[in-house]
Amino acid sequence: METERLIMRPLTGSDFDDYAAMLTDPVVAEGLVESSGTTPSDAWRSLATFIGHREIRGYSHWALVEKSTGSFVGRAGPWQPHGFPGLGVGWCLTRAHWGKGYATEAAAAALAYCFAELGAEEVISLIRPGNTRSISVAERIGHRHLRDVDYRGKRVHLYGSSRSPR
Ligand SMILES: CC(C)(COP(=O)(O)OP(=O)(O)OC[C@H]1O[C@@H](n2cnc3c(N)ncnc32)[C@H](O)[C@@H]1OP(=O)(O)O)[C@@H](O)C(=O)NCCC(=O)NCCS
């Protein structure tokens, strides 16, 4: 997969150093619905979960790589672990790459993949209240706030899009 400015390829164990640098940043971690800590060990378990999700589901978040530099930008893609309330798309960028439009670029490609390749009728995203940057990404890809739900002990916004416009 690629977009205008990004390569989207499977996450691998070799991404660990970059991945850990991203997730041990508390400002990044505080936005994440799935966050379970900010230590390198927590990041390792997170990376293993995203790699394992591809093994189990056949899809997962991709590593995002900046075409112009080869730098690791973050991750984004389809996501539906056990207990998740639908097929999701998610996004997370290392802070140095915020403010460039990369999350929206990757999220739009991931959403299109869910409709075209996974045959989804509806695709959702769970977002913590107050995560205004993430809400903006959701709205830019055409998601609408549908309802709030309890997920893993937190009350979160559920945004979503349908294959056919509502
Ligand atoms: C949520 C997150 C991915 C949003 O990142 P972001 O950089 O704000 O979002 P985008 O990549 O879409 O970039 C949009 C910004 O880039 C700007 N931009 C600059 N150049 C651009 C370009 N060429 N094209 C589009 N936008 C561009 C936009 O104007 C916008 O700026 P603004 O924030 O001042 O309005 C990021 O904050 C993050 O990783 N947070 C931590 C993890 C997290 O919360 N994940 C979401 C869980 S639900």
The ligand as an SDF file (V2000), in Angstrom:
LIG
                    3D

 48 50  0  0  0  0  0  0  0  0999 V2000
   -4.1830   11.7430   16.3910 C   0  0  0  0  0  0  0  0  0  0  0  0
   -2.9440   12.0910   15.5530 C   0  0  0  0  0  0  0  0  0  0  0  0
   -2.5680   10.9220   14.6800 C   0  0  0  0  0  0  0  0  0  0  0  0
   -3.2850   13.3220   14.7080 C   0  0  0  0  0  0  0  0  0  0  0  0
   -2.1270   13.7650   14.0590 O   0  0  0  0  0  0  0  0  0  0  0  0
   -2.1740   15.1460   13.2310 P   0  0  0  0  0  0  0  0  0  0  0  0
   -0.8120   15.3940   12.7510 O   0  0  0  0  0  0  0  0  0  0  0  0
   -2.8580   16.1830   14.0490 O   0  0  0  0  0  0  0  0  0  0  0  0
   -3.1720   14.8000   12.0410 O   0  0  0  0  0  0  0  0  0  0  0  0
   -2.8730   14.8630   10.4750 P   0  0  0  0  0  0  0  0  0  0  0  0
   -1.7160   14.0050   10.1720 O   0  0  0  0  0  0  0  0  0  0  0  0
   -4.1290   14.6160    9.7910 O   0  0  0  0  0  0  0  0  0  0  0  0
   -2.3880   16.3710   10.2900 O   0  0  0  0  0  0  0  0  0  0  0  0
   -3.3050   17.4390   10.3150 C   0  0  0  0  0  0  0  0  0  0  0  0
   -2.5480   18.7250   10.4860 C   0  0  0  0  0  0  0  0  0  0  0  0
   -1.5010   18.8020    9.5100 O   0  0  0  0  0  0  0  0  0  0  0  0
   -1.6170   20.0500    8.7860 C   0  0  0  0  0  0  0  0  0  0  0  0
   -0.9650   19.8750    7.4770 N   0  0  0  0  0  0  0  0  0  0  0  0
    0.2660   20.3470    7.1810 C   0  0  0  0  0  0  0  0  0  0  0  0
    0.5920   19.9830    5.9440 N   0  0  0  0  0  0  0  0  0  0  0  0
   -0.4330   19.2740    5.4430 C   0  0  0  0  0  0  0  0  0  0  0  0
   -0.6580   18.6390    4.2010 C   0  0  0  0  0  0  0  0  0  0  0  0
    0.2540   18.6700    3.2340 N   0  0  0  0  0  0  0  0  0  0  0  0
   -1.8200   17.9770    4.0190 N   0  0  0  0  0  0  0  0  0  0  0  0
   -2.7320   17.9450    4.9850 C   0  0  0  0  0  0  0  0  0  0  0  0
   -2.5750   18.5320    6.2040 N   0  0  0  0  0  0  0  0  0  0  0  0
   -1.4130   19.1890    6.4210 C   0  0  0  0  0  0  0  0  0  0  0  0
   -3.0820   20.3360    8.8130 C   0  0  0  0  0  0  0  0  0  0  0  0
   -3.3470   21.6870    8.5470 O   0  0  0  0  0  0  0  0  0  0  0  0
   -3.4110   19.9590   10.2520 C   0  0  0  0  0  0  0  0  0  0  0  0
   -2.9380   20.9760   11.0740 O   0  0  0  0  0  0  0  0  0  0  0  0
   -3.6800   21.4660   12.4140 P   0  0  0  0  0  0  0  0  0  0  0  0
   -3.4170   20.3920   13.4330 O   0  0  0  0  0  0  0  0  0  0  0  0
   -2.9950   22.7350   12.7640 O   0  0  0  0  0  0  0  0  0  0  0  0
   -5.1220   21.6050   12.0820 O   0  0  0  0  0  0  0  0  0  0  0  0
   -1.7390   12.4340   16.4850 C   0  0  0  0  0  0  0  0  0  0  0  0
   -2.0850   13.5260   17.2930 O   0  0  0  0  0  0  0  0  0  0  0  0
   -1.3410   11.2510   17.3880 C   0  0  0  0  0  0  0  0  0  0  0  0
   -0.6590   10.3260   16.9390 O   0  0  0  0  0  0  0  0  0  0  0  0
   -1.7870   11.3040   18.6630 N   0  0  0  0  0  0  0  0  0  0  0  0
   -1.4100   10.2840   19.6260 C   0  0  0  0  0  0  0  0  0  0  0  0
   -2.0520    8.9510   19.3460 C   0  0  0  0  0  0  0  0  0  0  0  0
   -3.5460    9.0810   19.2010 C   0  0  0  0  0  0  0  0  0  0  0  0
   -4.1920    9.8290   19.9150 O   0  0  0  0  0  0  0  0  0  0  0  0
   -4.0890    8.3210   18.2550 N   0  0  0  0  0  0  0  0  0  0  0  0
   -5.5070    8.3230   17.9990 C   0  0  0  0  0  0  0  0  0  0  0  0
   -6.2030    7.3850   18.8800 C   0  0  0  0  0  0  0  0  0  0  0  0
   -7.9820    7.4770   18.6070 S   0  0  0  0  0  0  0  0  0  0  0  0
  1  2  1  0
  2  3  1  0
  2  4  1  0
  2 36  1  0
  4  5  1  0
  5  6  1  0
  6  7  2  0
  6  8  1  0
  6  9  1  0
  9 10  1  0
 10 11  2  0
 10 12  1  0
 10 13  1  0
 13 14  1  0
 14 15  1  0
 15 16  1  0
 15 30  1  0
 16 17  1  0
 17 18  1  0
 17 28  1  0
 18 19  1  0
 18 27  1  0
 19 20  2  0
 20 21  1  0
 21 22  1  0
 21 27  2  0
 22 23  1  0
 22 24  2  0
 24 25  1  0
 25 26  2  0
 26 27  1  0
 28 29  1  0
 28 30  1  0
 30 31  1  0
 31 32  1  0
 32 33  2  0
 32 34  1  0
 32 35  1  0
 36 37  1  0
 36 38  1  0
 38 39  2  0
 38 40  1  0
 40 41  1  0
 41 42  1  0
 42 43  1  0
 43 44  2  0
 43 45  1  0
 45 46  1  0
 46 47  1  0
 47 48  1  0
M  END
$$$$
